[in-house]
Amino acid sequence: MNSKQTLMVSVLAGIGASLCCVAPLVLLSLGIGGAWVANLTVFEPLRPVFTGLALLFIALSFRKLYLTTRTCEPGKPCADDEVIRKQRFIFWGVTLPLLGLLAFPWFAPLFY
């Protein structure tokens, strides 16, 4: 997997991990309510699995961007420092909100 794919999978896993808490809050803030919103807690047992997957793929992306040595031919995008800098910027731009989503279930009771 390349760094773009691992980052995308970690975002999807993070969204899945916070689905049980973020989705009802977003729906309620939009004025959408009802008894069926309580059924969204069915995802709660899967939260540890999604959290683990998100953290795993964040770690894989970090390793690929910062810890592995690049072996690229000159002229390829992976050899360009500007491309690497942009990839790292996108990584942190996605990772910080993702970590916020992962921590949201602990802060959700403050909003309900």
SULKA-V736515 format. One record per residue. N is the residue number from 0. PHI is phi in degrees with one decimal (999 if undefined). PSI is psi in degrees with one decimal (* if undefined). Layout:
n phi psi
N PHI PSI
N PHI PSI
This chain:
n phi psi
0 999 138.8
1 -87.3 173.4
2 -65.7 -30.8
3 -66.8 -42.3
4 -67.9 -42.9
5 -65.3 -35.7
6 -67.3 -41.7
7 -63.9 -42.2
8 -66.6 -38.2
9 -66.4 -35.7
10 -64.4 -46.0
11 -63.3 -39.5
12 -67.5 -37.9
13 -65.6 -39.6
14 -65.4 -40.4
15 -64.1 -36.2
16 -69.1 -30.3
17 -101.1 4.2
18 -60.7 -35.3
19 -68.9 -23.4
20 -111.4 -37.3
21 -76.5 -42.4
22 -59.1 -47.6
23 -62.8 -37.5
24 -65.9 -42.0
25 -64.7 -43.8
26 -63.6 -42.1
27 -66.9 -36.7
28 -69.4 -23.5
29 -85.7 -1.9
30 87.8 10.3
31 -97.6 121.4
32 -142.3 -168.8
33 128.9 174.9
34 -67.5 -28.0
35 -69.7 -20.3
36 -64.8 -32.3
37 -65.5 -22.2
38 -72.5 -13.6
39 -68.6 -13.1
40 -74.0 -0.4
41 -64.1 -21.7
42 -80.9 -8.1
43 -54.5 -43.4
44 -64.3 -21.8
45 -88.1 -6.9
46 -58.3 -44.6
47 -61.6 -34.3
48 -66.2 -48.5
49 -65.8 -37.2
50 -62.8 -45.3
51 -61.5 -42.7
52 -63.6 -42.9
53 -61.7 -46.0
54 -66.6 -35.9
55 -62.4 -47.8
56 -73.2 -28.9
57 -64.2 -43.9
58 -63.9 -40.1
59 -64.6 -40.5
60 -65.1 -42.0
61 -61.7 -44.6
62 -61.1 -42.3
63 -68.2 -35.7
64 -83.1 -30.4
65 -117.6 -31.5
66 -103.2 -25.0
67 -89.2 149.0
68 -85.1 141.9
69 -91.4 131.1
70 -119.9 91.1
71 -125.0 151.3
72 -76.8 145.7
73 -59.8 139.5
74 96.9 -14.6
75 -82.1 154.7
76 -60.8 -31.8
77 -72.0 -13.7
78 -92.0 -10.6
79 -83.1 124.2
80 -64.2 -31.8
81 -66.0 -39.8
82 -66.1 -42.6
83 -64.1 -40.6
84 -64.0 -41.1
85 -65.6 -39.7
86 -62.8 -41.5
87 -66.7 -38.1
88 -63.4 -44.9
89 -64.4 -39.6
90 -56.9 -50.2
91 -71.5 -31.3
92 -67.0 -26.3
93 -93.6 -38.2
94 -67.8 -42.7
95 -63.3 -48.6
96 -64.3 -32.8
97 -64.5 -41.8
98 -65.2 -32.8
99 -64.4 -41.1
100 -63.9 -38.8
101 -67.4 -32.4
102 -84.5 -12.0
103 -57.9 -39.0
104 -58.4 -26.5
105 -77.6 -26.6
106 -98.3 -10.6
107 -58.8 -39.1
108 -60.9 -20.3
109 -71.9 -21.5
110 -98.2 -15.9
111 -92.4 *
